[in-house]
Amino acid sequence: MEGGGAATQGGVGYQDQVAALYMGRMLDQRPRPPKDRPESVRVEATSAVDDALVEMADGRRLFIQAKRALATSGAAWTGMWKAFANQATTDFRPGDSLSLAIGETTTLATRLREICTRSNEPDVVEWHQRLSEPQRRLAAAIAVALGGDDALALYVCRQLDVDIWPAEGLARDYAPLWMPACDQSPDQLHAVLTGIALEGAATRQRFAPAELYDRLRADWDIRIDSPESWGAARYRGAIARSAVVTLPGTGFSRPIGDDFLWPRCLPYDRGRKSDFDDDAPRWRKAGDSAAETLRDFPSADLDSVVLIAGPGFGKSTLVQATAARLANDGLLPAIIRIPELADAGSGIAEFLANEVNSAFGVGIDWAAAGGAGTLVLLLDGLDEVSGSRRTAVLQKLSDYRASSPQVRWLMTVRDPAALAMPEGARVLELAPLSDEEIDRYVEFYRPGEPALPALIRERLRGRPDLNRLVRIPIFLALMLVLRQEERNISRGDLLETYLEVLFNPKDYKSSQDEAVDPTALRKIAERAAFEALEDDDVGMGAQALDGCTHHLAPEVGPDVVRRSLLSRGVIRRVNAVRFDFPFPIVQEFLASTELLRNHAPELEARLAMIAHRPWAQAIQFALERHPDPEPLVRHLLSTTDDAFHTALRLTGRCVSNGMRLPAWLRDEVGDRLVAIWGRTSWRTAELVAGIIIDAFSQPLHPAVRERLGDRHLIHHGSDAILARHRDQALTLDVMARLLAGDIEHMLNIGELQGEVNRIGGPVFAMYVGAALTNPSDGASGVITALISHMGRGSVLEVDAHDAFSNEELPIGVRLAAWVHTDAPVDDVIEGLISEALRVDDYEHRSSAARALSVPAMSTEATLRPLLDPNLEDETREKALDYLLADWLRSKERGRIEELARDKSLPSALRDRAELFALAAGAVELIDPLVERMSAMDAQMVAAVAIMFGHVLRRGPVERAVELIEARNWSPADRLTIAHSLITGLTYRMEMFSFRSGTLHPIPPHPGRAVPLDLIRRWLSLGGYTARERLSLALEAIRIGASSGSELSVLLEDALKEPADSHAADASTAGRAIEELEKGPNRLTLPRLLELLAEEDYNMSSSAASVIAGRGTREAADSLISAFGRLEDGHLKGAVLDALEPLAGRLGLRVTREGKELRAVSSR
């Protein structure tokens, strides 16, 4: 700061110019000793000496004060020396330095540099003796500024380096020495860096080389040159040229270019467990909006990544594509195959210098590239090395990160169990292909065939088995490259095609070896797959594989068989003595072939093993491929099924996958599935619904048709079935049955809504008739909602007008009907709207808001009833919220923004309008909304904070926290704000009403750490109930403001307290139970069982999930025992849902005996 007060523009400019010199030096890749190589530059630091803080590569710190001019008196002089002294005597480590940059060449500046140069004397007397008289007077002035302490003055000067860098010529004279070589002149680059420093000063920004270079490339299109001796340009070209998409065994090869299909990545869900039919409902949701891609890797929010995916998802191709993109963008990507790193007797730094440079014939200084932010490390294939070598590789990565923390990196792995996640890494998982991605894959692999995507979609729509399998990219690619789409293929056919390519590569690529007969080789693989499952194993040991070779092809050496299977990609090496198959489904398919060929008489006895998940898919394949499965299915259906209906579900899934059965037996399977449809636990209900949709809806099974009118099945498949059929008579019949029953709370009809919109008038007439015959408030509210959900244009205007004019109908229904008319806005409609607004319930106010939202309503007409002085403020706010929510749903951003600009609207309502405009996409409104937080109530502050996920900038969060911290809040307000603030920094909320919406995970928010101190301070305050304190502690844990070490105590305290809000309290307790399970203070099994027995659904279901997650037989037995003592049917279903995957992993067959469960081994 200059002149004792606010900094002048010139002073600030000089301090930013000085910081820019260090920023330029930080990006320079020319060799320098660590003591001269900056690793970070922070402007407007929080230290006592605060103009800039530079951290050097050798660990020392440089505390910089920049002064354009100096005077030996006044507050600025005194303040500067006090800051130097404070810094040097408090936060100051060996090797640290103080630095003063002076922008004018004056006598004072020269004398000050001289007395600091001569300050290495042992005491003040000798120091003064070495100084001239003018210099002694200056030293005395320093001591005066420090309270007359000569010894302290000497100590400070001993730590201080003085640089005289004239401001007028700084860029001209010093930029060429400090700026890296690039495609701009030194003074131009220095000017850009000065502007970046000035902007960063507002938020005390810390610049690291990688992020700074990212910004120069993105915002200024600046590329920094590497020393010519490195050969970096040649290296980048080689990396880019080597990036190709290939399909093993087919000869397909295509360079990776701008049309590369960047796959979606999802946050890895460590708790997800697979099952033989669980993909039925879940792959349909593959378009999760939480997804991101690696197109922008590396970035500030994505700098350390572990990427998980099974084989065939294209991990290695993605690594190549990432490397090519980075190389073309001026960075230095280094692809390291992990097996090669594991074989090398060196660490990563040595591997780069020796192996990578040698492989490409270059001389890149990788340490300098890492320090300058240009190196990006890409480690591919951790699962390809054995357990002990894997540990060694992870240690190499840990050692390298410790010495080069600024280097960004990505590591791929197939099995997440292969590693303990490196600290601070984002863990992402490649997602199955969505429908849209399948279209793009078709265009990539079969360009120039515009009609093909629609043909593929149509084929997949009728083949649910195939539709699931082609979500794995390699299977879709095979189908396209081998032109299989015209065939009526099943998933078994596609797997056969895949295996055909692997075992008979000569038909597709002539360069493969033929050391072993392909037929014999396949039989060996089938036997090995089967015997591995017999041993409850996925994969096989080398000895077991060699045994299969000895029995089936004794004339061929085991080593030859191993090499042939490995080279074809049939198996993969896990370690020196173990192998596995690239996909579990391939092992199960091969095992089913062995089962059918050599063990068919045993198949009936083996049906009992379907509860044991390693065998479930193999038996399923065997049934689907069996030439006469009828006796086996009859046997399966004749035995008592388990508590999860596993046999029935598996049979149904086989039917959907094309298993051939006589019509009567197929109908019996359908009848049995329909009998349990919607009458099981939630998870099983979803799975059964998926089977019925896939196997028994087209043609429509009679028993399915009979139950389509069951109200509770609307969201369990009946809506999807009716939407598929597009049969007006069927839909009207079902709607008549639905409306004749109990319709209370039937506010949404799911996928059936599209069919209702298509039919239109006849359904509308049913709605009106139901409103007349059932005038209760609950029924009229439902009819109001259902009419409101009908699309505009789906109802004839005359029919809608007749309903609106019918005074026997409830007001809400009349208003909902008016929305479907083209009638002008008149006194009648405005009167009905005003009347509805005065009724204190959701249905009336929402119907009024719906009427206000129609295009015929001008802004003036919209505001008239809302600004009625007779309305209470709360009523006005709710009505406005409903109106804005309608516009948000219909994507009418313009109308929302027009209302937000209307000056006749009170400021509190304008804030709400701006909030909805922000949700509609006007993200620039976040800053003015944050600025008004000082006058908002807690609810509105929370509503703004929860929207931070839409704006991935740190600045608005910092300002919001500053304004929030400046006010006094009640304990309840603190909870409300903390929850919304932390949610907004963790998720992007797709808003559908005030403070409500769908949450989608986002990458780490740049402002995620900003509220840490605020939340910690709020935690330390009093006034909370035990349950409130637990809730706040859980929020704090979400962003790292609390470790959770006291969470078990807080939970027990909360459980002793009477519940005020049953559901909310139970949910908080459930979250605490799940959080405790992640750490060392997890609850004991007896305590979890006690909480389960309390039958408080949210808490108890969490306890059940945590117990199951422990994965032991004791956990399974505990849940089985607890089930019989429970009374709540929903909770019993939650226990079954938690228990089924655990029982499958343990090989337990769980059956019902009355109210109890029993378990026996399925082997």
GICOR-V645122 format. One record per backbone hydrogen bond with DSSP energy under -1.0 kcal/mol. NH is the residue of the N-H (numbers start at 0). CO is the residue of the C=O. E is the energy in kcal/mol with one decimal. If there is no record, write none. Layout:
BEGIN
NH_CO_E / NH_CO_E
END
This chain:
BEGIN
4_1_-1.5 / 11_7_-2.7 / 12_8_-2.4 / 13_9_-2.1 / 14_10_-2.4 / 15_11_-2.2 / 16_12_-2.0 / 17_13_-2.4 / 18_14_-2.2 / 19_15_-2.1 / 20_16_-1.3 / 21_17_-1.4 / 22_18_-2.2 / 23_19_-2.4 / 24_20_-2.5 / 25_21_-2.1 / 35_32_-2.2 / 36_33_-1.4 / 38_54_-4.0 / 39_54_-1.4 / 40_206_-2.3 / 41_52_-2.7 / 42_204_-2.2 / 43_50_-2.1 / 44_49_-1.4 / 51_63_-1.5 / 52_41_-2.4 / 53_61_-2.5 / 54_39_-2.0 / 55_59_-2.9 / 56_36_-2.2 / 58_55_-1.9 / 61_53_-3.0 / 62_96_-2.7 / 63_51_-2.9 / 64_98_-2.7 / 66_100_-3.2 / 77_73_-2.1 / 78_74_-3.1 / 79_75_-2.2 / 80_76_-1.9 / 81_77_-2.3 / 82_78_-2.2 / 83_79_-2.3 / 84_80_-2.6 / 85_81_-2.8 / 86_82_-2.4 / 87_83_-2.6 / 88_84_-1.5 / 91_89_-1.7 / 95_92_-2.3 / 96_60_-2.5 / 97_158_-2.9 / 98_62_-2.8 / 99_160_-2.8 / 100_64_-2.6 / 101_162_-2.9 / 102_66_-2.5 / 105_103_-1.1 / 109_105_-2.4 / 110_106_-2.8 / 111_107_-2.4 / 112_108_-2.1 / 113_109_-2.1 / 114_110_-2.6 / 115_111_-1.8 / 116_112_-1.9 / 117_113_-1.6 / 118_115_-1.3 / 126_122_-1.9 / 127_123_-3.0 / 128_124_-2.1 / 129_125_-1.2 / 130_127_-1.2 / 135_131_-2.6 / 136_132_-2.2 / 137_133_-1.8 / 138_134_-2.5 / 139_135_-2.3 / 140_136_-2.0 / 141_137_-1.9 / 142_138_-2.2 / 143_139_-2.6 / 144_140_-1.9 / 145_141_-1.1 / 146_143_-1.9 / 147_142_-3.0 / 149_147_-1.1 / 152_148_-1.9 / 153_149_-2.5 / 154_150_-2.4 / 155_151_-2.6 / 156_152_-2.4 / 157_153_-2.1 / 158_154_-1.0 / 160_97_-2.5 / 162_99_-2.8 / 164_101_-1.9 / 166_102_-2.5 / 172_168_-3.2 / 173_169_-2.7 / 176_173_-1.0 / 177_173_-1.5 / 178_174_-3.1 / 182_222_-1.4 / 188_184_-2.5 / 189_185_-2.4 / 190_186_-2.0 / 191_187_-2.0 / 192_188_-2.5 / 193_189_-2.3 / 194_190_-2.0 / 195_191_-2.0 / 196_192_-2.4 / 197_193_-2.5 / 198_194_-2.2 / 199_195_-2.4 / 200_196_-1.5 / 202_199_-1.2 / 203_200_-1.1 / 204_199_-2.3 / 206_40_-3.8 / 211_207_-2.4 / 212_208_-2.7 / 213_209_-2.4 / 214_210_-2.0 / 215_211_-2.1 / 216_212_-2.3 / 217_213_-2.8 / 218_214_-2.9 / 219_215_-1.2 / 221_215_-2.0 / 224_180_-2.8 / 229_226_-1.9 / 230_227_-1.1 / 234_230_-2.0 / 235_231_-2.8 / 236_232_-2.1 / 237_233_-1.9 / 238_234_-2.3 / 239_235_-2.4 / 240_236_-2.4 / 241_237_-1.7 / 244_253_-3.4 / 246_251_-1.5 / 249_246_-2.1 / 253_244_-2.1 / 255_242_-2.5 / 259_256_-1.8 / 261_259_-1.2 / 264_291_-3.7 / 265_428_-2.8 / 267_426_-2.2 / 271_268_-1.3 / 279_276_-1.3 / 282_278_-2.0 / 284_281_-1.7 / 285_282_-1.7 / 290_287_-1.7 / 291_264_-2.2 / 296_293_-1.2 / 298_301_-1.3 / 301_298_-1.0 / 304_408_-2.0 / 305_425_-3.1 / 306_410_-3.4 / 307_427_-3.0 / 308_412_-1.5 / 312_309_-1.4 / 317_313_-2.2 / 318_314_-2.1 / 319_315_-2.2 / 320_316_-2.6 / 321_317_-2.5 / 322_318_-2.5 / 323_319_-2.6 / 324_320_-2.4 / 325_321_-2.4 / 326_322_-2.7 / 327_323_-2.4 / 329_326_-1.4 / 330_325_-2.5 / 331_373_-3.3 / 333_375_-2.7 / 335_377_-3.1 / 337_379_-2.3 / 340_336_-1.9 / 341_337_-2.9 / 342_338_-1.8 / 343_339_-1.5 / 350_346_-2.3 / 351_347_-2.6 / 352_348_-2.1 / 353_349_-2.7 / 354_350_-1.0 / 355_350_-2.0 / 356_351_-1.6 / 357_353_-1.7 / 358_354_-2.6 / 359_355_-1.7 / 360_356_-1.1 / 361_356_-2.1 / 362_229_-2.3 / 365_363_-1.3 / 368_364_-2.3 / 369_365_-2.6 / 370_366_-2.4 / 371_367_-1.9 / 372_369_-1.0 / 373_368_-2.3 / 374_368_-1.2 / 375_331_-1.7 / 376_407_-2.7 / 377_333_-2.8 / 378_409_-3.3 / 379_335_-2.2 / 381_411_-2.3 / 383_380_-1.4 / 384_381_-1.4 / 389_385_-2.9 / 390_386_-2.0 / 391_387_-1.8 / 392_388_-2.4 / 393_389_-2.5 / 394_390_-2.0 / 395_391_-2.1 / 396_392_-2.3 / 397_393_-2.5 / 398_394_-2.8 / 399_395_-2.3 / 400_396_-2.7 / 401_397_-1.9 / 402_398_-1.6 / 403_399_-2.4 / 406_403_-1.7 / 408_302_-2.1 / 409_376_-2.2 / 410_304_-2.5 / 411_378_-2.2 / 412_306_-2.4 / 417_414_-2.6 / 418_415_-1.4 / 424_421_-1.8 / 425_303_-3.4 / 427_305_-2.6 / 428_265_-2.7 / 429_307_-2.4 / 430_263_-2.6 / 432_470_-2.2 / 437_433_-2.2 / 438_434_-1.8 / 439_435_-1.8 / 440_436_-2.6 / 441_437_-2.4 / 442_438_-1.9 / 443_439_-1.9 / 444_440_-2.9 / 445_441_-2.1 / 451_448_-1.8 / 454_450_-1.6 / 455_451_-2.8 / 456_452_-2.5 / 457_453_-2.2 / 458_454_-2.3 / 459_455_-2.7 / 460_456_-2.1 / 461_457_-1.0 / 462_459_-1.2 / 466_462_-2.8 / 467_463_-1.6 / 468_464_-1.5 / 469_465_-2.5 / 470_467_-1.2 / 471_468_-1.9 / 473_311_-1.6 / 474_471_-1.2 / 475_471_-1.4 / 476_472_-2.9 / 477_473_-2.2 / 478_474_-2.1 / 479_475_-2.1 / 480_476_-3.2 / 481_477_-2.5 / 483_478_-2.9 / 486_483_-1.3 / 488_486_-2.0 / 493_489_-2.1 / 494_490_-2.4 / 495_491_-2.4 / 496_492_-2.4 / 497_493_-2.4 / 498_494_-2.6 / 499_495_-2.8 / 500_496_-2.3 / 501_497_-1.9 / 502_498_-3.3 / 503_499_-2.3 / 506_503_-1.7 / 507_504_-1.9 / 508_504_-3.6 / 511_508_-1.1 / 520_516_-2.7 / 521_517_-2.3 / 522_518_-2.0 / 523_519_-2.2 / 524_520_-2.0 / 525_521_-2.7 / 526_522_-2.5 / 527_523_-2.5 / 528_524_-2.5 / 529_525_-2.3 / 530_526_-2.8 / 531_527_-2.0 / 532_528_-1.8 / 533_529_-2.2 / 534_530_-1.3 / 535_532_-2.2 / 536_531_-2.6 / 539_578_-3.0 / 541_576_-2.9 / 544_540_-2.2 / 545_541_-2.6 / 546_542_-2.1 / 547_543_-1.9 / 548_544_-1.9 / 549_545_-2.5 / 550_546_-1.9 / 551_547_-2.3 / 552_548_-2.9 / 555_552_-2.2 / 560_556_-1.8 / 561_557_-2.6 / 562_558_-2.6 / 563_559_-2.4 / 564_560_-2.7 / 565_561_-2.8 / 566_562_-3.0 / 567_563_-1.7 / 569_564_-1.9 / 570_564_-1.2 / 571_579_-3.2 / 573_577_-2.3 / 574_577_-1.4 / 578_539_-2.9 / 579_571_-2.4 / 586_582_-1.5 / 587_583_-2.4 / 588_584_-2.2 / 589_585_-2.7 / 590_586_-2.7 / 591_587_-1.9 / 592_588_-1.4 / 593_589_-1.8 / 594_590_-2.4 / 595_591_-2.4 / 596_592_-2.4 / 597_593_-2.5 / 598_594_-1.4 / 601_598_-1.5 / 602_599_-1.6 / 605_601_-2.0 / 608_605_-2.3 / 609_606_-1.6 / 611_608_-2.1 / 612_1143_-1.2 / 614_611_-2.4 / 618_614_-2.6 / 619_615_-2.3 / 620_616_-2.9 / 621_617_-2.2 / 622_618_-2.5 / 623_619_-2.5 / 624_620_-2.1 / 632_628_-2.6 / 633_629_-2.7 / 634_630_-2.2 / 635_631_-2.5 / 636_632_-2.6 / 637_633_-1.2 / 642_1149_-3.3 / 644_641_-1.6 / 648_644_-2.6 / 649_645_-2.9 / 650_646_-2.3 / 651_647_-2.6 / 652_648_-2.7 / 653_649_-2.3 / 654_650_-2.2 / 655_651_-2.3 / 656_652_-1.4 / 657_654_-1.7 / 658_653_-2.5 / 665_661_-2.5 / 666_662_-2.7 / 667_663_-1.7 / 668_664_-2.3 / 669_665_-2.3 / 670_666_-3.1 / 671_667_-2.4 / 672_668_-2.3 / 673_669_-2.7 / 674_670_-1.9 / 675_671_-1.0 / 678_675_-2.4 / 684_680_-2.8 / 685_681_-2.2 / 686_682_-2.0 / 687_683_-2.9 / 688_684_-2.4 / 689_685_-2.0 / 690_686_-1.9 / 691_687_-2.5 / 692_688_-2.6 / 693_689_-2.2 / 694_690_-3.1 / 695_691_-2.0 / 700_695_-2.2 / 704_700_-2.4 / 705_701_-2.1 / 706_702_-1.0 / 707_704_-1.2 / 709_706_-1.9 / 712_709_-1.8 / 713_710_-1.6 / 715_712_-2.0 / 717_712_-1.8 / 718_713_-1.1 / 720_716_-2.3 / 721_717_-2.3 / 722_718_-2.1 / 723_719_-2.1 / 724_720_-2.0 / 725_721_-1.9 / 730_726_-2.8 / 731_727_-2.8 / 732_728_-2.1 / 733_729_-2.4 / 734_730_-2.9 / 735_731_-2.4 / 736_732_-1.8 / 737_733_-2.5 / 738_734_-2.7 / 739_735_-1.3 / 740_737_-1.0 / 745_742_-2.7 / 746_744_-2.0 / 751_748_-1.7 / 752_749_-1.9 / 755_751_-2.3 / 756_752_-2.6 / 757_753_-1.9 / 758_754_-2.2 / 759_755_-3.2 / 763_759_-2.1 / 764_760_-2.6 / 765_761_-1.5 / 766_762_-2.4 / 767_763_-2.5 / 768_764_-2.4 / 769_765_-2.6 / 770_766_-2.1 / 771_767_-1.7 / 772_768_-2.2 / 773_769_-1.8 / 779_775_-2.8 / 780_776_-2.1 / 781_777_-1.7 / 782_778_-2.6 / 783_779_-2.5 / 784_780_-2.1 / 785_781_-2.8 / 786_782_-2.6 / 787_783_-2.2 / 788_784_-1.8 / 793_790_-2.0 / 799_795_-2.3 / 800_796_-2.5 / 801_797_-2.2 / 802_798_-1.9 / 803_799_-2.3 / 804_800_-2.2 / 808_805_-1.6 / 813_809_-2.2 / 814_810_-2.7 / 815_811_-2.4 / 816_812_-2.3 / 817_813_-2.4 / 818_814_-1.5 / 819_816_-1.6 / 820_817_-2.2 / 829_825_-2.3 / 830_826_-2.3 / 831_827_-2.3 / 832_828_-2.5 / 833_829_-2.3 / 834_830_-2.3 / 835_831_-2.6 / 836_832_-2.3 / 837_833_-1.1 / 838_835_-1.4 / 840_838_-2.1 / 844_840_-1.8 / 845_841_-3.1 / 846_842_-2.0 / 847_843_-2.1 / 848_844_-2.4 / 849_845_-2.4 / 850_846_-2.0 / 851_847_-2.2 / 852_848_-1.2 / 853_850_-1.1 / 856_853_-1.8 / 861_857_-2.5 / 862_858_-2.1 / 863_859_-1.5 / 866_862_-2.6 / 870_867_-2.1 / 875_871_-2.5 / 876_872_-2.5 / 877_873_-2.3 / 878_874_-2.6 / 879_875_-2.3 / 880_876_-2.4 / 881_877_-2.4 / 882_878_-2.3 / 883_879_-3.0 / 884_880_-2.4 / 885_881_-1.9 / 886_882_-2.1 / 887_883_-2.4 / 888_884_-2.5 / 889_885_-2.0 / 890_887_-1.3 / 891_886_-2.9 / 895_891_-1.7 / 896_892_-2.7 / 897_893_-2.2 / 898_894_-2.2 / 899_895_-2.1 / 900_896_-1.4 / 901_898_-1.1 / 904_901_-1.3 / 909_905_-2.4 / 910_906_-2.4 / 911_907_-1.3 / 912_908_-2.3 / 913_909_-2.7 / 914_910_-2.2 / 915_911_-2.1 / 916_912_-2.1 / 917_913_-2.5 / 918_914_-2.0 / 919_915_-1.6 / 920_917_-1.4 / 921_916_-2.5 / 922_920_-2.1 / 924_921_-2.1 / 925_922_-1.7 / 928_924_-2.0 / 929_925_-2.4 / 930_926_-2.3 / 931_927_-1.2 / 932_929_-2.1 / 934_931_-1.8 / 940_936_-2.5 / 941_937_-2.6 / 942_938_-2.0 / 943_939_-2.0 / 944_940_-2.5 / 945_941_-2.2 / 946_943_-1.7 / 947_944_-1.7 / 949_946_-2.1 / 950_947_-1.7 / 952_950_-2.3 / 957_953_-2.3 / 958_954_-2.4 / 959_955_-2.4 / 960_956_-2.7 / 961_957_-2.1 / 962_958_-2.3 / 963_959_-2.9 / 964_960_-2.7 / 966_963_-1.5 / 973_969_-2.6 / 974_970_-2.0 / 975_971_-2.2 / 976_972_-2.8 / 977_973_-3.0 / 978_974_-2.5 / 979_975_-1.9 / 980_976_-3.1 / 981_977_-2.6 / 982_978_-2.2 / 983_979_-2.7 / 984_980_-1.1 / 985_982_-1.2 / 986_982_-2.7 / 987_999_-3.1 / 989_997_-3.4 / 990_988_-1.3 / 991_995_-2.0 / 992_995_-1.6 / 995_992_-2.4 / 997_989_-2.1 / 999_987_-1.8 / 1001_985_-1.4 / 1007_1004_-2.2 / 1009_1006_-1.3 / 1011_1008_-1.5 / 1014_1010_-2.9 / 1015_1011_-2.5 / 1016_1012_-2.5 / 1017_1013_-2.5 / 1018_1014_-2.3 / 1019_1015_-1.3 / 1028_1024_-2.5 / 1029_1025_-2.0 / 1030_1026_-2.2 / 1031_1027_-2.6 / 1032_1028_-2.4 / 1033_1029_-2.2 / 1034_1030_-1.9 / 1035_1031_-2.4 / 1036_1032_-2.1 / 1037_1033_-1.4 / 1039_1036_-1.1 / 1040_1035_-2.7 / 1046_1043_-1.5 / 1049_1045_-2.3 / 1050_1046_-2.6 / 1051_1047_-2.2 / 1052_1048_-2.4 / 1053_1049_-2.3 / 1054_1050_-2.3 / 1056_1053_-1.1 / 1064_1060_-3.0 / 1065_1061_-2.4 / 1066_1062_-2.4 / 1067_1063_-2.2 / 1068_1064_-2.5 / 1069_1065_-2.4 / 1070_1066_-2.4 / 1071_1067_-2.1 / 1072_1068_-2.3 / 1073_1069_-2.2 / 1074_1070_-2.4 / 1075_1071_-2.7 / 1076_1072_-1.4 / 1077_1074_-1.4 / 1078_1075_-1.5 / 1087_1083_-2.3 / 1088_1084_-2.3 / 1089_1085_-1.8 / 1090_1086_-2.1 / 1091_1087_-2.3 / 1092_1088_-2.1 / 1094_1091_-1.5 / 1099_1095_-3.3 / 1100_1096_-3.2 / 1101_1097_-1.2 / 1102_1098_-2.0 / 1103_1099_-2.3 / 1104_1100_-2.3 / 1105_1101_-2.5 / 1106_1102_-2.4 / 1107_1103_-2.4 / 1108_1104_-2.1 / 1109_1106_-1.3 / 1110_1107_-1.8 / 1115_1111_-2.0 / 1116_1112_-2.9 / 1117_1113_-2.1 / 1118_1114_-2.1 / 1119_1115_-2.5 / 1120_1116_-2.4 / 1121_1117_-2.4 / 1122_1118_-2.1 / 1124_1121_-1.3 / 1125_1122_-1.4 / 1131_1127_-2.2 / 1132_1128_-2.0 / 1133_1129_-1.9 / 1134_1130_-2.2 / 1135_1131_-2.1 / 1136_1132_-2.5 / 1137_1133_-2.1 / 1138_1134_-2.3 / 1139_1135_-2.4 / 1142_1138_-3.0 / 1143_1139_-2.4 / 1144_1140_-2.0 / 1145_1141_-2.1 / 1147_1142_-2.8 / 1148_1159_-4.0 / 1150_1157_-2.8 / 1152_1155_-2.7 / 1155_1152_-1.8 / 1157_1150_-2.7 / 1159_1148_-1.7 / 1161_1146_-3.2
END
